[in-house]
Amino acid sequence: MLTFLGFAMIATFLVLIMLKKMSPIAALVLIPALFCVFAGKGAHLGDYVIDGVGKLAPTAAMLMFAIVYFGLMIDVGLFDPIVRGILRFCKADPMRVVVGTAVLAAIVSLDGDGSTTFMITVSAMYPLYKRLGLSLVVMTGVAATANGVMNTLPWGGPTARAATALKLDAGDIFVPMIPALAVGLLFVFALAYVLGVKERRRVGSLVMPGGDGLEGEGNAGAAGAEVLVPSGARTGGATDGSGAPAVAPSSDGVPGCDGAEADRPARAPQPTGPIPTGPIPTGSGPSGPAPADTSPDAPSDTEGFQGLDPRRPTLRPRLYWFNAGLTIALLTAMIMELLPIPVLFLLAAALALTVNFPHMPDQKARLAAHADNVLNVAGMVFAAAVFTGVLTGTGMVKDMADWLVGAIPEGMGPHMALVTGLLSLPLTYFMSNDGFYFGVLPVLAEAGAAHGVSPLEIARASLVGQALHMSSPLVPAVYVLVGMAKVEFGDHTRFTVKWAALTSLVVLAAGMLFGII
């Protein structure tokens, strides 16, 4: 009974959020509460929720102060050089932008923390996606999948959990898996290339004045003041009646394009002569671009690019090396586990706020500027605590895992490594890593040992589902990703799951081909 209710609860949750019938926060709270009553354990709902909140409270604290810290670093200009470098590489080419997203996410993932990866990646890439009118779910999907592959690093969590659960050395698990994981990462880059080519077909290629992705060093990456010029005809070469190329609706099956289409600013015919360096016009008329509405309530088509404004008052160029050193020290302390991560981010955020903004009104203004992101993410985490608390407290997770393990045919015993790899996809998506690695993996390892399968093979196979796991509704970091990117969680799920699952299967196939699994 609990097995059926567990699967039904998860399916109901996913269907409702993907159909946008409920917000993720409401679904994470109300659906498990309802199914807890169906299971006849409604009287214990309070205990389950408090237990879940207690377990996720450190994660919520970490995310809250991590958002504040990295938000401050963006405000003061720490990442501006990175963004300018990406702009030079991308040259406003959608294919390069998407590939750059995958590369950046993979590199930043070396710190082992998904939230940090998503905050830096979205902060750097979001303005470019908005300005070029690219699909934001492509950005979130590529970033999450790249981070999922890199999440298998020994200090990332899953490998350490597998080693602890099976009493193995983390190095013995991870090092032989490197070739298979490298194949998985190359697949993510290839996927990013394909998606980028589709985006290029949909929105066309653009070039910056000067052709190098930046107008000049003098503007120091003032993306908000840069002008994008179409490098050729748009889709089908059609025009909108004013001479501006019309963009045909997406037909390449990339979800989320409708939202990007609505966000794309109109591109009027470019005037001859010197290219202006002022703000991009927001409209066009029969005689050319119409004056932009500069009223406070007017919508801006350069939304999201203001973070690169070289004249923004929050910049602290004289403190650049202090902020860079503080960030490096923070990441080093995280990797070395000198203190719990929530404590490290709390201390770093307080220090960064005090040094960069010594006056109280400025500090209050910076905290208020990031309050929306903090509240959104923290709310998601505590709502997820209801979901995980009910799943665990009622025993649904245990019964679901036992049913899946028991459903394995006896003849599959000698192939338990393959079975473990396949099961890691749905189980790490529907369960926390703790639940899978400490609750299910030992059972799978015992079943494999009875048929002569090494626990090392089982442990390695258990890592292949991480590419999919990073888009699970039970992973707090994914709410940082979709929240900062302003993407609906249902849209992200609908787009990403199939590509992330395919990436996991590629890693599994490579592991078997190389004899690792």
N, C-alpha and C positions, 0 to 999 in steps of 0.2 A: 504493500500500500504506500509506504513512504517513498519507495523507488519511483512509483508512478507519479506521486505528488511532486517529487523533486524535479523530474523531467518536465512535468506539466507547468510547474512554476517558472522554470527557466525559459521554456518555450513561450509562455504567455508574456513574460517580461520582454523578450527579444522582439516578438511580433508587435507588441504595442508601441515600443519605442521606434521600431523601424517604420511603422505605419504612421508615426507621429500622433498617435491617439493620446499619449500621455508624455509628460516631460520625464527625463531620466530620474530626477530626484523623487517625483511623485511615484513613479513605477517602482523604484528601489525600496520605497517605504510601504506603499499600500498593498502591492501584490504579495510580498512575503507575509505581511500581517494577515492577509486574507487566507493564504494557504496554511498558515500556522493554525488558524481556527479550523480549517478543513481537516487538519491532521489530529484534531482533538486536543491540542496543546495550547489553546489560546490563553489559558491562565498563566502560562509560563512565558508569554511573549515579552514581558518586561525584563525578565532575567536574561533572555536570549539577546535582547537589544543592548542591555547594559554590558553584557559580556562582549558583544561585538564591538561596541563603542570603545570599551577599555583596550581591546587589542589593536584597534585602528587609530586610537588617539595619538600615539607617537608619530604615525604616518601623517596624520592631519597637521600636527604641529610642524613637522618637517616641511610639508608642502607650503604651509602658510608663510613661514619665514624664508623659505627658498624663493617664493614668488616675490616677496618684498626685496630680498637681496638682489636677485637678478634684475628685477624691475629697476632698482636703483642703479645698477651697473649700466643698464641700457640708458637711463636718464642722463648719467654723467658722461656717456660716450665711450665706454670701454670697448663695445663691440662695433663701433663705427668703422674702424679699419678692416675688420673681418667682412662687414657688409660691402664696403667699397671693393675689396678684393673679389668677392663673389660677383658683384656687378660687372667688374672687368671681365671675369671669366664668362659670365652668362651672356654678356653683350645683348641683353634683351631678347635672346632667342629662347622660346619656350622649352625646347628640348634641353638646352644647357641648364636652364633654370631647374627643371625637374631632376636632372642628373646631379646638379650641384646640391640639391636638397638631400639626395641619398648619400652623397659623399660627406656632406657636412654632418648629417645625423650619425653616420658611421664613425666619423672621427671623434665627435663630441661624446659618443657612447663609451669611449675608452675610460671615462671616469666611473663607469659602472652604475650610474644613477639615471633612470629613465626620465624623471622629472626635469633634471638639469638639462638633459639632452633636448627635450621638447621645448623648454623655455628658450634656450639659445637658438635652436633651429628655427622656431616660429618667429622669434624676434628678428632674425636676420632675413628670412625669406618671405614672411607675410607681406611686407610692403611691396616687394617685387611682384608677387602673385596678384595683389590687388591692382597694381598699376597696369599690369599687362592683361588683366581680365582672365587669368588662368583659374582653373578649377581648384578650389581650396581643399577639396577632399583628396585630390591627387597629392597635394603636399602632406596632408596628415597620414594618408595611406602609405606613402613611400617612407616617410620619417618613422612611422611606427614599425614597419616591416624591417627596415634597416636596423633600428634599435633592438628589435626582437632577436635578430641573428647575433648581434653583439652582446646581448644580455647573457649569453652563455659564458662570458668571461668569469674566471674563478671568483673575482671580487664582485660580480654582478648579482649573485644570489643563488640561482638554480644549481650551479655546479657544486657550490659549497653545501647546499641542502642535500643533494644526492650523495655527496661524499660522507656527510654526517649520518644520513639515514642508513647507508650500507656499510659504514665504517671502512671507507676507502680513502685513498689519498686523492685530493682534488686535482693534482697535477697528472696523475695516472688516468684520470677521466678526461681531462680537457686537452692535454697536449696531442694525443692521437686523433682527437676530433678536429684539429685545426684544418686539415685538408678539406674535410666535408663542409665545415663552416665557411671556409674560403670560397668553395663552390657556391654555397648559399648566398654569400655576399655578392659574388659576381652576378648571380641570377638577379638579385635585387637591383644592381646597377643596370643590367640588361632590361629589366622590367621598367625601370625609370626612363631608359632611353626610348622604349616603345611608347610609353605613356606620354613622354615629352614630344615625340613625333606626332602623336594624335592631337595633342594640344596645339602644336604648331599648325597642323592642318586646320584646326578649328578657329584659331584666332589670328593666324598669319604670323610672319616674322617681323620683328621691329628692330630698328637700329637707333642707337643714341647719336646725337650730334658728335662728330669726330670719329665715330665708329668703334670706340674702344670701351663702350659701356659707361663711360663717365665723360662729362662735359669738359672737365679739366681739374687739375689738382687745386686750382684756386678756389673752387667751390667746395672742396673737401667732402665730396659725396653728398652734396645738397640735392638729394633725389627729388625732394619736393619741388625743386626749381628746374628740373630737367624736362626736356621736351622729347617725346618719342615720335619718331617719324616712320610711317609704314615703308618697308623696304620693297614692297611689291604689291600686286593686286591681292585683295582679300579673296575669301572663298568664292569661287565661281566668277570672280571679276565683276560682280554686280555692284551697283551703286544705290545709294539711298535717295536719290533725287537731287541732292545738293552737291553731288560730285564726290562725296565721301564714300569709300567702299563700304558696302553692306556686309554684315556678317551673317552667314546662313546658320540656322539652328544646328545644334550638334547632332551628328548622325553616326558618331563613332562609338556610341555606347558608353561614354565616360560619364558616370553618375556625378551629380553635383554641378554639372555645367550650367544648369539653369540659373543657379545662384550667381555663378561667376558672370554669366551673360548680363544679368541685371546690374552687376557692379561695374561693368566695363564702361569707361567714359566714352562719349561720342568722339570720333576722330574726324575732324573737318579737314578739307583740303589744306595742305600746308602752303603758306604764302611763300613767295619767292623773296630773296634777299636775306638779310641777317636773321638768324633764328632767335626769337626772343628768349630771355632767360628768366622770365617771371613765371608765376604760377600757371599751370595748365588751364585753359578755359574749360568751363563745365558745360557749355552748350554750343550750338552752332546755328547759324541762320542763313538766309539766302545769300548774304553778302560776306559770309565768313563767320569766324567765331564770335559768339555773343559775349558781352562782358560777363564775368563771373559774378554771381551773387555773393557779396562779401558780408552779408548780415550774419549775426551770430548763430542764427538757427538754420542757415543755409547748408544743404548737404555738400560735402566736399568729395570730389573724385580722387583726391590724393590722400584720402583717409588711410592711416597706417603708414604713410611715408613721412609723417611729421617727426617720427623718431630719429630721422637722419638730418633734420634741419640743423645746419651748422651754426645757426644763430639762436638756438633754443637756450633759455636762461638756465637750464639745469646742467649744462655742460661744465665740467671741471677739468680742463686740459692740464692744469698744473698738478693735479692729483692723479694723473693717468697712471703713473708707475706705482703709486701707492695702491690704487684700486686693482691693477694687474697683479701686483705682489700678493695682495690680500686674497684675490680669487685663486691664485696658484696655491697659496698656503692652505686655503679652505679645501680645495680638491685633494691636495696631498694628505691632509689630515683625515679626509673621508676615506681615501684608499688605505691608509695605514691604520684606520679605526682607532685614532687617538682618543676620541670621545664619541658618544652616540651622535648620529647625524643630525637629529633635531636640535641638540645642544650646539653643535657646530654652526648650523645655520642661524640659530637664535643669536649667538655671540657675534657672528660675522655681520648679520643684518644691523644689529645695534651699533657696532663699530663703524660700519660704512655710513649709516645714517648720521651719526654724530660727527664724523670727520668731514663728510662732504657737505652736510647741511647743519652747521653749528647753531643756527638760529631756530628757535622753537616754531615760529610760523611756517618756515620752510619745511621743517620735519613733518608737521601736520599736513601740509599740502602734498608732500610725497606719499605719505601713508594713505591719504584720501584718494590719490590718483590710482593707487593699486588695490583699493578696497574691493572693487567689483570682482577682480580676478580671485582675490583671496576668499571672498565670501562664496563665490561660485564653486571653487574647488573644494574648500572645506565642507561646504554643504553636501557636495557629491560624496565625499569620503564618509561622512557620518551617516548619510542615507545608505551607502553601500554596507555600513556596519549592520544595519537592520537585515539586509539581504543575507550577508554571510552569517550573522548571528542565528537567524532562523534555519538556514541550511545546515549549520553545524549542530545547533542545539537540539533540533528535532530528530537528528540522526539521518536526515535525508542524504547527506553527502556520503556517509558510511554505507548506507544501503545501496546507493547508486553505484559506488565503486565496487562493492561486493558483487552486485548483479553483473556488472560488466566483466569482472574477472571470472566469475562463474560461467559466463556465456562463452568463454574461449573453448573451442573444441579440443578434446584430448590430443588429437593428432597435430595440433599446432604447438605442442610442448617444445619440440626441438627448435622452433622458430620464435621463441619468446622474445628475443631481442626485436624482431620485426613487429611482433604484436605490441610490445611496449612502445615502440616508436609511433605506431599508428594510434594507440590509445592516448599517447601524450597530447595529441592534437585536441580532441574534445575535452579530455579531463583537465588539462591546464587552462582551457578556455572557460570551462564552467566551474572550476575550483581554484582556490588560491594555490600558490606554489607550495605553501606549508602543508596544505591538505593533501596535495598530490604526492609530494616527495616524502613526507613523513607518514602518511596514511596508506597510500596505494602502492608506492614503489617497493617497499619491503615485501609486500604480498606477491607482486610480480617477480621479484628477485628469487623468492623462495620457490615459486612455481618453475622458474627457469632453472634453478639449481637442481631440481628433481630430474631434469632432462639434460643435465650436463652443460647448461648455458652459464657462462661466467657472469658474476655480478657486475664486472666492469663493462661488459657488453650491454647489460641491462641499464646501467647508469648512463652510458653514453647515448643509448637510444632514447632515454627519457628526456634528453635535452632538445630533441629536434622540434618539439612543439612550441618553443619559445617565440618563434616569429609570429605565431597566431596568438599566443598568450598575451602579448603586449597590447592587443586590442580588446582584451576581455573587459566586460563591464565591471569586473571585480578588481581591476588594476587601477589604483588611484591616479597614477601618472597619465593615463589616457584622458582623464578629465582635464588635466592641465593642457594637454595637446589640443583637444577640441575646443576648450574654453578660450584659449588664447587665439586660436585660429578662427573663432566665431563660426564653427561648423556644428551642425546638429549631430548628436551622437549616433542617431539612427542612420543618417547619411554616411557617416564615417564607417559604421559597421557594415552596411550594405555594400559599400565599395571595397573595403579592405579585406574582409574575411576570406574571400576567394583567392586573392593574391597572396595573402599571408599563409593560408593553408597550402597553396601550391609551393611556396618557398620552403615550408617545412618538409613537404614531400621530396623536394629536390635535395635537401640536406640528408634526409633519410636514404634516398637512393644513392647519393654519393658515398655515404658511410658504408653501405652494403657493397658498393662497387669496389671501394678501396679496402674492403675487408676489416673495417674498423668496428662495424656492428655485426 
